[in-house]
Amino acid sequence: MDCSNNPPKIIVVDKSKAAGPNIFQSIQSAINSVPTNNIQWFNIKIAPGTYS
């Protein structure tokens, strides 16, 4: 699968921000938001903090 022509979708994990379409409170919820059979790269940016 060649995803080089599609820019990655950026997902942010940050406990200090309100949840939104691409902002998540947990790493697992960010991973779960990626569709199973997607053909696009995803870039998950994780803000500093303690995640459990």
N, C-alpha and C positions, 0 to 999 in steps of 0.2 A: 504494500500500500504506500503510495507516494503522497505525503501531506505537505510537501515543500512549497506548493503554491498557495497554501492557506495559512495566514498568520495564526498563531496560537490564540485560543480563547484564554483570557486571564481570569483566574479565580483567586480570591483573597480569603485567607483565614485570619481573622483578627477578633479577639474577644472584646476589644475596646470599642468596636464599631457595631452599629445596629445591623442586623441581618438584612440582606437585600438580594437582588437577583444573582449577583456574583460575589457576595460577601457572606461568609459562613462563620459560625462560632466554633466549629470543631473541624479537625482534619478529616475525620471519617465522613462527615456530612458533605464536605467539599468533594471527596473522592466519589461518594455515592451520587453526586450530581452529574457525573460524567456518564453520558449514555453508553449502554453496553456495546452497541455496534457502531460507534462513531467513526468518522473518517477525518477528524480534525485533531490537531495537537492541542493539548491543554497545558497551561503553565499555572501551577498552584504556588502562590506566594504566601508564605507563612510568617506572620508578624511575630516578634519576640513574645514570649510568655510561656506559661506552663499549661500544657494540654494533656488531659488524661482520658 
